[in-house]
Amino acid sequence: MTLTMKFSEVLYNARNAKKLTQSQVAEAVSISVRWYQKVEAGLRLPGTIPALKLMLLLDIDVEELREASGLPKLDDQKHKDFAKI
């Protein structure tokens, strides 16, 4: 499963958990309903700002998204080294 499909699955589940329609979500983050439908269908991956708005609105945790995407977790030492930059 691609990153786009996994992101869309997380969006779909989060939206349904909050009992929101696609129209409500699109309006809340100032995007078109059609564009949001394409994102949720896994046909598009949102840019940084729309993705952050969607994550905030739907209470999607970055860690949840990382796990769903199958990306490796940074070990503590690498994370500490990265934080020094």
C-alpha positions, 0 to 999 in steps of 0.5 A: 500500500502506498503512502498516499493510500495509507494517508487517505485511510487515516483521514477517512477513519479520523473523519468518520470517528468525528462524524464529519462529512467530506464537505465539512472537512473541506470547508473547515480547512478551506479546500474544495470538496472535490480536492478533499475527495481525491485526497481521501480516495488516495488519488492525491497527497496534500501539501504540507499546509493542507496536511497539517490543517487536516491533521489538526482538525481531525486530531491525527497524531504524527506518530499515528501517521508514521506508523500507518505509513510504515516509516521507521521510528528514529531511535533515541540517539539519532533523535537527540543528534538531530535535535542538536542541529 
